[in-house]
Amino acid sequence: MAEQFAGKWTLVNSEKFDDYMKAVGVNFATRQIGNLAKPNVEFSMGDDGFITLKSVTTFKTTEFKFKLNEESDEETPDGRTTKTTVTLEDGRLVQKQAWDGKTTRIEREIEDGKLIAKCYMDDVVAVRTYEKAA
């Protein structure tokens, strides 16, 4: 059930995120901002079956509204426009983004009360850890 992801989460640790952004094709200046940003993310479930993922930093706020197993257009925080599908697999939210012949995958799961986001692009894996906001 996607409900376990509902709520506000604060980034507390980030590993290899610059490598991931570089592999995705994010330019140097945007990567520098991305590395400085400590996003709060919020998942909310709508009565209409849509899930909203909101990412808030001092630099930018983005919102992505989707239904599980349905392709949607997404404007990513780094400015890419992707065709994105989110599925629920073994308790993980799996977000697949496709653009310009490339694909990336972000898997989110709850471990020990923390939200763990693993970002995959080619052979690069970044891990971002969030704690539930009070």
C-alpha positions in Angstrom: 0.0 0.0 0.0 1.3 3.4 -1.0 -0.2 4.9 2.2 3.0 4.1 4.2 4.8 6.9 2.2 2.2 9.5 3.1 3.5 12.5 5.0 6.4 14.9 5.1 10.0 13.7 4.9 13.3 15.6 5.4 16.6 14.7 3.7 19.2 13.6 6.3 21.8 11.9 4.2 22.8 11.8 0.5 25.4 9.5 -1.1 26.6 9.7 -4.7 23.9 12.1 -5.8 26.3 14.3 -7.8 27.4 11.2 -9.7 23.8 10.3 -10.3 22.9 13.8 -11.6 26.0 13.8 -13.8 24.9 10.4 -15.3 21.4 11.8 -15.9 23.0 14.7 -17.8 22.4 17.5 -15.4 24.7 20.5 -16.1 27.4 21.6 -13.6 25.6 24.7 -12.2 22.3 22.8 -11.6 24.2 20.0 -10.0 25.8 22.4 -7.6 22.4 23.7 -6.6 21.1 20.1 -6.3 24.0 19.2 -4.0 23.3 22.2 -1.7 19.5 21.6 -1.6 18.1 19.7 1.3 14.6 18.9 0.1 11.6 18.1 2.1 9.4 15.7 0.2 5.7 15.2 0.8 3.5 12.3 -0.4 -0.2 12.8 -0.2 -3.0 10.5 -1.4 -6.1 12.0 -3.1 -9.6 10.6 -3.0 -9.4 10.6 -6.8 -6.7 7.9 -6.8 -3.9 10.3 -7.5 -0.8 10.4 -5.5 1.1 13.8 -5.2 4.8 14.0 -4.7 5.9 17.5 -3.7 9.6 18.4 -3.3 10.4 21.7 -1.6 13.8 23.4 -1.3 14.8 27.0 -0.9 15.7 27.0 -4.6 12.6 25.4 -6.2 9.3 23.6 -5.4 8.1 20.9 -7.7 4.9 18.8 -7.7 4.3 15.5 -9.6 0.7 14.1 -9.5 0.3 10.5 -10.7 -1.7 7.3 -10.6 0.0 4.0 -10.0 0.7 2.0 -13.2 -0.2 4.9 -15.5 2.2 6.9 -17.6 2.3 10.6 -16.8 4.3 13.7 -18.0 6.7 14.9 -15.3 8.8 18.1 -15.1 11.7 17.1 -13.0 13.5 19.5 -10.5 16.5 19.6 -12.9 14.2 20.7 -15.8 13.8 17.5 -17.8 10.4 16.6 -19.2 9.9 12.8 -18.8 7.3 10.2 -19.5 7.1 8.7 -16.0 5.4 5.6 -14.6 5.2 4.8 -10.9 4.4 1.2 -9.7 4.2 -0.4 -6.3 6.5 -3.5 -6.2 7.1 -5.5 -3.0 6.3 -2.5 -0.9 8.6 -0.1 -2.9 7.4 2.8 -5.0 9.3 2.4 -8.3 9.4 5.5 -10.5 10.7 5.0 -14.0 11.5 8.2 -16.1 12.1 8.1 -19.8 13.3 11.0 -22.0 15.5 11.5 -25.1 16.2 7.8 -25.4 17.3 7.5 -21.7 15.7 5.9 -18.7 16.3 6.2 -15.0 14.7 4.5 -12.0 14.1 5.8 -8.5 13.0 3.2 -5.9 11.6 4.4 -2.6 11.0 2.2 0.4 10.5 2.5 4.2 13.3 1.0 6.3 13.4 1.3 10.1 10.9 4.2 9.8 13.1 6.1 7.3 12.3 6.7 3.6 15.2 5.4 1.5 15.3 6.6 -2.1 17.7 4.7 -4.4 18.4 6.5 -7.7 19.7 4.3 -10.6 21.2 5.6 -13.9 23.3 3.1 -15.9 25.9 1.8 -13.3 25.5 4.7 -10.9 23.4 4.3 -7.7 22.7 7.2 -5.4 21.1 6.7 -2.0 19.1 9.5 -0.3 17.7 9.0 3.2 14.8 10.9 4.7 13.3 11.0 8.2 9.7 11.7 8.9 9.0 15.3 9.8 7.4 15.9 13.1 
